Each structure stands twice: as C-alpha cells, then as structure tokens.
Amino acid sequence: MNLQVPLRCTGVATVLIKRTESDDKVLLLKRDTSVLRDVWCYIGGGIEEGEKAWEAALREVKEETGITNLPLYSSNQFDQIYSPEENYIYIAPVFVGYVDESQKVNLNYEHSDYKWVSFKEACDTVSIPGNEEVLLSIEKHFVNRPPLEYLRVQ
C-alpha cells in the first residue's frame, strides 16, 4: 500500500529583475491559456527531455519574452502546488535573472500582457498562493544584497 503523496518536478519558474537607478522592478506576465487564464505570474514552464532545470529556465524566458543572454541564479526557492484531483505535489525550482534597463519584452501566444512592477506591487498582484513568499525571498537575497556567487548558473 502506497501512503505517500507523489512529488512531480517537471517544470521551472523564473523571476526577472530589471535594475534601474531609482528602483528594481519585477516582470509579471498575464496568462492567456486555458490553464490559469488572466492570472498574473512570473515565467514558468516545463522541462523538456534531456534538459537540466536551468536550461529549461533560460529556454522558457526566451520563448515567453524573447529575452536572451541574462545572468541566471538559483533562488533556492520552489513553487509548489498540490493537485487534489490527481493527488500529487508539483514542485518547481525558481530561478532569478537580471535584465538590462533597456530590455524589450516580446510576448508569445501564452500571454496577453506584461508589466514591470515593484516587488510590493508584484506581491499584491500575483494570484497563486505562495508566489508572494517566493518574491519576498528574492527581494531579500537578490535585490537588497548582492546574490551569492555559488547560486549563479555558469
């Protein structure tokens, strides 16, 4: 008899930060797919066959925003959601990327809108429970102080 709730780690999430002279902004995207339609969130997606989690993070950033060539860090945080229907826990490592102030965003079909917002506004805007805790940790460890070099993806 199996008494455990299975864990599935088949995806990743990425928070992009734009540093300016006056403040730091977080990129939020508005979903335009059957799952999570009209929900504001950060970048997320699945890991493909043969990919490492950080490779999937970079690919998803490129696919969803057109942004490439960014310093990427492991946040040491995880998105987690329990599926009552299928009785499993989905867990995804969260990465942090820094983008240049002049960086343009080119959305793909998965999103209808985007905005760069303060961490406070991001915490007030995200819809999925737990996202605000991830954002607060990222603000503390990646904005309010320099990130730890050993978390950098090389």
N, CA, C and O of each residue as an XYZ file, in Angstrom:
616
protein
N       0.840     -1.174      0.000
C       0.000      0.000      0.000
C       0.894      1.250      0.000
O       1.806      1.370      0.818
N       0.620      2.175     -0.925
C       1.403      3.406     -1.037
C       0.700      4.516     -0.266
O      -0.394      4.943     -0.636
N       1.334      4.980      0.807
C       0.744      6.009      1.654
C       1.338      7.385      1.388
O       1.072      8.325      2.136
N       2.128      7.518      0.347
C       2.782      8.787      0.068
C       2.048      9.562     -1.019
O       1.423      8.986     -1.909
N       2.143     10.888     -0.920
C       1.682     11.756     -1.998
C       2.885     11.950     -2.908
O       3.913     12.456     -2.458
N       2.784     11.559     -4.189
C       3.948     11.679     -5.066
C       4.344     13.124     -5.351
O       3.495     14.015     -5.400
N       5.643     13.343     -5.537
C       6.173     14.639     -5.943
C       6.460     14.590     -7.436
O       6.949     13.584     -7.948
N       6.152     15.686     -8.134
C       6.491     15.808     -9.554
C       7.257     17.107     -9.740
O       6.760     18.190     -9.431
N       8.461     16.981    -10.243
C       9.273     18.163    -10.548
C       9.533     18.136    -12.045
O      10.563     17.648    -12.508
N       8.576     18.670    -12.788
C       8.642     18.625    -14.249
C       8.706     20.018    -14.864
O       8.635     20.162    -16.085
N       8.841     21.044    -14.024
C       8.855     22.401    -14.550
C       9.763     23.310    -13.750
O      10.351     22.916    -12.743
N       9.858     24.546    -14.234
C      10.685     25.566    -13.602
C       9.927     26.887    -13.603
O       8.928     27.047    -14.304
N      10.417     27.822    -12.811
C       9.889     29.190    -12.802
C      11.074     30.147    -12.774
O      12.147     29.814    -12.271
N      10.864     31.338    -13.323
C      11.939     32.326    -13.349
C      11.371     33.708    -13.074
O      10.378     34.120    -13.673
N      12.020     34.415    -12.156
C      11.669     35.799    -11.836
C      12.727     36.681    -12.478
O      13.919     36.531    -12.211
N      12.283     37.604    -13.329
C      13.213     38.542    -13.953
C      13.180     39.869    -13.221
O      12.115     40.390    -12.891
N      14.376     40.411    -12.971
C      14.532     41.676    -12.265
C      15.200     42.676    -13.194
O      16.213     42.380    -13.827
N      14.615     43.863    -13.263
C      15.204     44.965    -14.018
C      15.690     45.994    -13.011
O      14.897     46.572    -12.268
N      17.001     46.217    -12.989
C      17.593     47.174    -12.051
C      17.709     48.521    -12.732
O      18.226     48.622    -13.845
N      17.225     49.562    -12.058
C      17.371     50.916    -12.567
C      18.030     51.757    -11.483
O      18.230     51.292    -10.361
N      18.361     52.980    -11.820
C      18.991     53.857    -10.823
C      18.071     54.121     -9.644
O      18.526     54.241     -8.507
N      16.766     54.210     -9.918
C      15.828     54.588     -8.862
C      15.241     53.405     -8.096
O      14.970     53.516     -6.900
N      15.042     52.268     -8.778
C      14.440     51.118     -8.084
C      14.639     49.844     -8.887
O      15.285     49.841     -9.935
N      14.073     48.765     -8.372
C      14.140     47.461     -9.032
C      12.723     47.017     -9.353
O      11.808     47.187     -8.547
N      12.555     46.449    -10.534
C      11.230     46.017    -10.997
C      11.250     44.530    -11.290
O      12.285     43.951    -11.620
N      10.068     43.924    -11.160
C       9.859     42.509    -11.437
C       8.938     42.403    -12.644
O       7.984     43.170    -12.770
N       9.220     41.457    -13.529
C       8.365     41.242    -14.690
C       7.240     40.285    -14.332
O       7.479     39.166    -13.879
N       6.000     40.743    -14.542
C       4.834     39.872    -14.401
C       4.173     39.721    -15.764
O       4.105     40.667    -16.549
N       3.688     38.513    -16.027
C       3.027     38.190    -17.277
C       1.581     37.778    -16.993
O       1.301     37.133    -15.983
N       0.666     38.155    -17.890
C      -0.744     37.773    -17.754
C      -1.011     36.582    -18.664
O      -0.907     36.692    -19.886
N      -1.355     35.440    -18.067
C      -1.558     34.199    -18.815
C      -2.739     34.326    -19.772
O      -3.739     34.976    -19.466
N      -2.603     33.689    -20.941
C      -3.662     33.684    -21.941
C      -3.835     32.275    -22.509
O      -3.964     32.078    -23.717
N      -3.833     31.308    -21.595
C      -4.026     29.912    -21.982
C      -5.170     29.334    -21.155
O      -5.641     29.971    -20.213
N      -5.614     28.132    -21.505
C      -6.755     27.535    -20.794
C      -6.444     27.332    -19.312
O      -7.332     27.449    -18.468
N      -5.198     27.031    -18.998
C      -4.797     26.896    -17.598
C      -4.355     28.268    -17.090
O      -3.485     28.902    -17.686
N      -4.935     28.710    -16.024
C      -4.579     29.978    -15.366
C      -4.860     31.222    -16.218
O      -4.159     32.225    -16.082
N      -5.858     31.177    -17.082
C      -6.182     32.342    -17.920
C      -6.393     33.586    -17.059
O      -7.071     33.530    -16.033
N      -5.808     34.709    -17.482
C      -5.900     36.017    -16.843
C      -5.210     36.100    -15.484
O      -5.422     37.057    -14.739
N      -4.393     35.114    -15.159
C      -3.641     35.123    -13.907
C      -2.296     35.808    -14.150
O      -1.614     35.511    -15.132
N      -1.916     36.722    -13.257
C      -0.611     37.383    -13.319
C       0.404     36.526    -12.580
O       0.177     36.123    -11.439
N       1.515     36.252    -13.233
C       2.537     35.410    -12.616
C       3.894     35.714    -13.243
O       3.994     36.491    -14.192
N       4.920     35.098    -12.704
C       6.224     35.194    -13.342
C       6.353     34.056    -14.350
O       5.411     33.287    -14.541
N       7.490     33.946    -14.982
C       7.700     32.992    -16.073
C       7.734     31.570    -15.531
O       8.316     31.309    -14.478
N       7.113     30.664    -16.252
C       7.130     29.263    -15.853
C       6.907     28.359    -17.038
O       6.343     28.768    -18.053
N       7.355     27.119    -16.901
C       7.135     26.164    -17.972
C       7.763     24.825    -17.667
O       8.386     24.630    -16.623
N       7.587     23.905    -18.597
C       8.033     22.538    -18.407
C       9.482     22.312    -18.790
O      10.065     23.048    -19.587
N      10.044     21.268    -18.194
C      11.385     20.811    -18.530
C      11.236     19.790    -19.650
O      10.446     18.852    -19.546
N      12.002     19.981    -20.719
C      11.932     19.066    -21.849
C      12.945     17.934    -21.697
O      13.890     18.032    -20.914
N      12.735     16.873    -22.447
C      13.597     15.688    -22.417
C      15.064     16.085    -22.564
O      15.433     16.783    -23.508
N      15.898     15.635    -21.621
C      17.332     15.870    -21.684
C      17.793     17.212    -21.146
O      18.997     17.464    -21.086
N      16.865     18.086    -20.749
C      17.237     19.408    -20.238
C      17.528     19.360    -18.744
O      16.925     18.587    -18.000
N      18.459     20.198    -18.327
C      18.631     20.490    -16.910
C      17.615     21.573    -16.566
O      17.132     22.274    -17.456
N      17.290     21.713    -15.303
C      16.286     22.701    -14.887
C      16.696     24.113    -15.314
O      15.860     24.873    -15.802
N      17.971     24.472    -15.136
C      18.408     25.825    -15.502
C      18.344     26.049    -17.008
O      18.095     27.169    -17.455
N      18.563     25.001    -17.794
C      18.436     25.123    -19.254
C      16.986     25.387    -19.635
O      16.702     26.193    -20.522
N      16.075     24.704    -18.958
C      14.644     24.937    -19.200
C      14.262     26.362    -18.824
O      13.453     26.992    -19.505
N      14.844     26.872    -17.737
C      14.548     28.245    -17.313
C      14.957     29.242    -18.395
O      14.180     30.130    -18.745
N      16.169     29.102    -18.924
C      16.634     30.004    -19.980
C      15.773     29.873    -21.236
O      15.441     30.879    -21.864
N      15.411     28.651    -21.606
C      14.571     28.439    -22.788
C      13.199     29.069    -22.605
O      12.691     29.729    -23.512
N      12.596     28.871    -21.439
C      11.267     29.431    -21.181
C      11.299     30.961    -21.199
O      10.377     31.592    -21.717
N      12.351     31.560    -20.640
C      12.483     33.019    -20.682
C      12.507     33.485    -22.139
O      11.815     34.433    -22.510
N      13.309     32.806    -22.955
C      13.411     33.180    -24.370
C      12.066     32.991    -25.082
O      11.623     33.877    -25.812
N      11.422     31.846    -24.873
C      10.152     31.571    -25.547
C       9.056     32.551    -25.142
O       8.306     33.029    -25.993
N       8.958     32.851    -23.859
C       7.839     33.654    -23.368
C       8.066     35.152    -23.488
O       7.104     35.918    -23.537
N       9.340     35.588    -23.537
C       9.612     37.037    -23.536
C      10.554     37.489    -24.645
O      10.661     38.686    -24.910
N      11.232     36.560    -25.292
C      12.225     36.919    -26.285
C      13.557     37.353    -25.683
O      14.477     37.714    -26.417
N      13.671     37.323    -24.371
C      14.892     37.781    -23.690
C      15.922     36.655    -23.661
O      15.616     35.520    -23.297
N      17.150     36.996    -24.054
C      18.253     36.028    -24.038
C      19.451     36.669    -23.336
O      19.446     37.861    -23.031
N      20.451     35.870    -23.094
C      21.714     36.371    -22.566
C      21.554     37.147    -21.257
O      21.820     38.347    -21.194
N      21.118     36.443    -20.223
C      20.973     37.107    -18.932
C      21.671     36.283    -17.853
O      21.685     35.054    -17.919
N      22.252     36.964    -16.856
C      22.818     36.237    -15.723
C      21.689     35.526    -14.979
O      20.666     36.132    -14.660
N      21.883     34.238    -14.707
C      20.842     33.429    -14.083
C      21.358     32.836    -12.779
O      22.501     32.389    -12.687
N      20.492     32.843    -11.778
C      20.822     32.321    -10.450
C      19.733     31.365     -9.984
O      18.566     31.517    -10.346
N      20.115     30.394     -9.191
C      19.146     29.591     -8.461
C      18.713     30.417     -7.252
O      19.555     30.935     -6.518
N      17.415     30.538     -7.046
C      16.935     31.323     -5.897
C      16.908     30.503     -4.616
O      16.751     31.049     -3.524
N      17.061     29.194     -4.756
C      16.918     28.276     -3.633
C      15.490     28.307     -3.075
O      15.259     27.967     -1.914
N      14.545     28.717     -3.912
C      13.117     28.721     -3.595
C      12.414     27.795     -4.586
O      12.960     27.459     -5.637
N      11.194     27.392     -4.234
C      10.439     26.469     -5.077
C       8.980     26.864     -5.108
O       8.390     27.198     -4.081
N       8.396     26.821     -6.314
C       6.944     26.912     -6.424
C       6.410     25.531     -6.094
O       6.988     24.516     -6.484
N       5.312     25.507     -5.380
C       4.721     24.207     -5.049
C       3.210     24.318     -5.039
O       2.637     25.275     -4.518
N       2.584     23.317     -5.625
C       1.126     23.291     -5.717
C       0.678     21.853     -5.510
O       1.251     20.931     -6.090
N      -0.341     21.661     -4.687
C      -0.930     20.336     -4.505
C      -2.133     20.206     -5.416
O      -2.989     21.090     -5.447
N      -2.206     19.112     -6.159
C      -3.351     18.837     -7.029
C      -4.291     17.863     -6.333
O      -4.003     16.668     -6.268
N      -5.428     18.366     -5.804
C      -6.357     17.444     -5.130
C      -6.955     16.429     -6.105
O      -7.234     15.291     -5.728
N      -7.151     16.842     -7.353
C      -7.763     15.966     -8.355
C      -6.886     14.752     -8.661
O      -7.379     13.631     -8.788
N      -5.566     14.995     -8.777
C      -4.651     13.910     -9.136
C      -3.783     13.437     -7.972
O      -3.000     12.499     -8.123
N      -3.920     14.086     -6.800
C      -3.197     13.715     -5.591
C      -1.680     13.659     -5.782
O      -1.045     12.636     -5.527
N      -1.119     14.774     -6.233
C       0.327     14.879     -6.293
C       0.728     16.304     -5.935
O      -0.086     17.224     -5.997
N       1.997     16.474     -5.559
C       2.558     17.788     -5.275
C       3.495     18.138     -6.427
O       4.458     17.424     -6.708
N       3.189     19.252     -7.083
C       4.055     19.771     -8.146
C       5.035     20.736     -7.498
O       4.638     21.629     -6.750
N       6.310     20.552     -7.787
C       7.335     21.426     -7.230
C       8.258     21.864     -8.373
O       8.644     21.053     -9.214
N       8.605     23.147     -8.393
C       9.448     23.679     -9.464
C      10.502     24.603     -8.871
O      10.169     25.508     -8.107
N      11.775     24.387     -9.214
C      12.794     25.324     -8.761
C      12.580     26.689     -9.407
O      12.200     26.792    -10.574
N      12.834     27.738     -8.615
C      12.678     29.107     -9.104
C      14.057     29.701     -9.338
O      14.940     29.624     -8.483
N      14.223     30.296    -10.515
C      15.478     30.949    -10.879
C      15.262     32.460    -10.914
O      14.133     32.942    -11.002
N      16.373     33.195    -10.844
C      16.344     34.656    -10.896
C      17.261     35.100    -12.027
O      18.399     34.646    -12.139
N      16.745     35.996    -12.863
C      17.556     36.561    -13.927
C      17.525     38.077    -13.858
O      16.508     38.677    -13.508
N      18.658     38.692    -14.196
C      18.748     40.152    -14.220
C      18.755     40.611    -15.670
O      19.506     40.083    -16.490
N      17.915     41.597    -15.988
C      17.868     42.116    -17.347
C      18.275     43.579    -17.360
O      18.137     44.297    -16.370
N      18.772     43.991    -18.496
C      19.197     45.368    -18.695
C      17.993     46.302    -18.696
O      16.892     45.913    -19.086
N      18.213     47.527    -18.259
C      17.145     48.524    -18.169
C      16.445     48.757    -19.507
O      15.250     49.050    -19.534
N      17.172     48.632    -20.612
C      16.594     48.898    -21.932
C      15.971     47.661    -22.577
O      15.487     47.732    -23.707
N      15.978     46.541    -21.880
C      15.494     45.279    -22.448
C      14.027     45.360    -22.864
O      13.177     45.809    -22.097
N      13.746     44.921    -24.082
C      12.369     44.857    -24.588
C      11.798     43.473    -24.319
O      12.531     42.485    -24.258
N      10.477     43.414    -24.158
C       9.774     42.146    -23.951
C       8.899     41.887    -25.168
O       8.111     42.740    -25.575
N       9.047     40.695    -25.745
C       8.211     40.263    -26.864
C       7.447     39.015    -26.431
O       8.001     37.916    -26.421
N       6.176     39.186    -26.072
C       5.370     38.080    -25.559
C       5.044     37.059    -26.641
O       4.869     37.408    -27.809
N       4.963     35.788    -26.238
C       4.477     34.767    -27.153
C       2.965     34.579    -26.911
O       2.350     35.328    -26.152
N       2.391     33.581    -27.560
C       0.942     33.342    -27.513
C       0.412     32.974    -26.120
O      -0.796     33.024    -25.891
N       1.288     32.611    -25.204
C       0.846     32.167    -23.880
C       0.401     33.310    -22.974
O      -0.198     33.080    -21.923
N       0.697     34.545    -23.387
C       0.416     35.702    -22.529
C      -0.251     36.814    -23.321
O      -0.009     36.983    -24.516
N      -1.102     37.574    -22.622
C      -1.808     38.681    -23.275
C      -1.239     40.045    -22.884
O      -1.501     41.040    -23.559
N      -0.465     40.097    -21.801
C       0.041     41.381    -21.339
C       1.225     41.141    -20.409
O       1.446     40.025    -19.937
N       1.976     42.200    -20.155
C       3.075     42.137    -19.194
C       3.231     43.508    -18.551
O       2.759     44.518    -19.072
N       3.904     43.516    -17.406
C       4.221     44.785    -16.757
C       5.420     44.593    -15.839
O       5.610     43.533    -15.243
N       6.232     45.658    -15.742
C       7.329     45.728    -14.788
C       6.797     46.462    -13.573
O       6.334     47.596    -13.689
N       6.856     45.830    -12.407
C       6.274     46.413    -11.203
C       7.256     46.302    -10.036
O       8.215     45.531    -10.088
N       7.004     47.076     -8.994
C       7.799     46.975     -7.773
C       7.542     45.615     -7.119
O       6.556     44.945     -7.429
N       8.428     45.218     -6.222
C       8.212     43.964     -5.512
C       6.925     44.004     -4.701
O       6.217     43.000     -4.624
N       6.610     45.145     -4.095
C       5.367     45.259     -3.333
C       4.165     45.045     -4.239
O       3.258     44.283     -3.904
N       4.157     45.722     -5.397
C       3.033     45.545     -6.319
C       2.977     44.115     -6.856
O       1.892     43.565     -7.041
N       4.128     43.518     -7.102
C       4.159     42.131     -7.577
C       3.528     41.204     -6.543
O       2.734     40.332     -6.893
N       3.878     41.389     -5.269
C       3.305     40.560     -4.203
C       1.790     40.746     -4.101
O       1.061     39.798     -3.811
N       1.324     41.973     -4.343
C      -0.111     42.254     -4.291
C      -0.843     41.754     -5.534
O      -2.064     41.600     -5.507
N      -0.113     41.497     -6.629
C      -0.730     41.164     -7.910
C      -0.770     39.667     -8.198
O      -1.755     39.175     -8.750
N       0.282     38.936     -7.836
C       0.321     37.506     -8.171
C      -0.865     36.788     -7.544
O      -1.306     37.125     -6.445
N      -1.367     35.804     -8.255
C      -2.613     35.149     -7.852
C      -2.408     33.808     -7.162
O      -3.244     33.393     -6.360
N      -1.316     33.131     -7.461
C      -1.118     31.781     -6.934
C      -0.544     31.865     -5.522
O       0.502     32.481     -5.317
N      -1.219     31.252     -4.546
C      -0.703     31.278     -3.178
C       0.725     30.734     -3.127
O       1.035     29.707     -3.732
N       1.576     31.432     -2.403
C       2.971     31.038     -2.287
C       3.898     31.891     -3.148
O       5.081     32.030     -2.838
N       3.360     32.468     -4.237
C       4.206     33.296     -5.107
C       4.742     34.511     -4.371
O       5.879     34.921     -4.605
N       3.950     35.092     -3.492
C       4.417     36.288     -2.788
C       5.574     35.963     -1.854
O       6.479     36.782     -1.694
N       5.566     34.775     -1.226
C       6.692     34.391     -0.363
C       7.966     34.212     -1.179
O       9.050     34.592     -0.737
N       7.835     33.636     -2.368
C       8.988     33.485     -3.258
C       9.539     34.864     -3.615
O      10.749     35.085     -3.568
N       8.650     35.788     -3.972
C       9.076     37.139     -4.350
C       9.752     37.861     -3.186
O      10.757     38.543     -3.385
N       9.217     37.721     -1.986
C       9.826     38.371     -0.821
C      11.229     37.831     -0.557
O      12.132     38.596     -0.218
N      11.419     36.529     -0.708
C      12.741     35.937     -0.518
C      13.709     36.434     -1.585
O      14.867     36.732     -1.290
N      13.236     36.522     -2.820
C      14.093     37.007     -3.907
C      14.465     38.471     -3.678
O      15.608     38.865     -3.906
N      13.511     39.269     -3.231
C      13.823     40.672     -2.937
C      14.906     40.762     -1.864
O      15.841     41.553     -1.983
N      14.777     39.952     -0.821
C      15.743     39.985      0.281
C      17.135     39.553     -0.165
O      18.126     40.183      0.205
N      17.221     38.472     -0.967
C      18.515     37.872     -1.271
C      19.111     38.258     -2.627
O      20.278     37.972     -2.891
N      18.309     38.914     -3.500
C      18.806     39.237     -4.837
C      18.670     40.713     -5.197
O      19.179     41.151     -6.228
N      17.984     41.481     -4.347
C      17.829     42.914     -4.590
C      18.458     43.711     -3.458
O      19.252     44.622     -3.695
N      18.101     43.363     -2.229
C      18.586     44.120     -1.074
C      20.049     43.835     -0.742
O      20.660     44.559      0.045
N      20.606     42.792     -1.333
C      22.027     42.467     -1.163
C      22.509     41.757     -2.426
O      21.699     41.215     -3.178
N      23.800     41.754     -2.661
C      24.305     41.058     -3.848
C      24.030     39.553     -3.736
O      24.129     38.985     -2.648
N      23.687     38.911     -4.852
C      23.424     37.471     -4.787
C      24.692     36.680     -4.473
O      25.796     37.096     -4.821
N      24.524     35.558     -3.824
C      25.663     34.682     -3.528
C      26.179     34.080     -4.830
O      25.405     33.545     -5.623
N      27.462     34.168     -5.043
C      28.047     33.729     -6.313
C      27.854     32.233     -6.544
O      27.741     31.798     -7.690
N      27.815     31.436     -5.468
C      27.673     29.992     -5.679
C      26.286     29.613     -6.177
O      26.078     28.473     -6.592
N      25.331     30.540     -6.146
C      23.992     30.277     -6.697
C      23.915     30.598     -8.190
O      22.910     30.303     -8.838
N      24.974     31.202     -8.738
C      24.962     31.585    -10.145
C      25.091     30.346    -11.031
O      25.896     29.452    -10.771
N      24.280     30.321    -12.076
C      24.358     29.251    -13.060
C      25.469     29.614    -14.031
O      25.425     30.666    -14.669
N      26.463     28.745    -14.142
C      27.625     29.028    -15.016
C      27.435     28.465    -16.405
O      28.312     28.614    -17.257
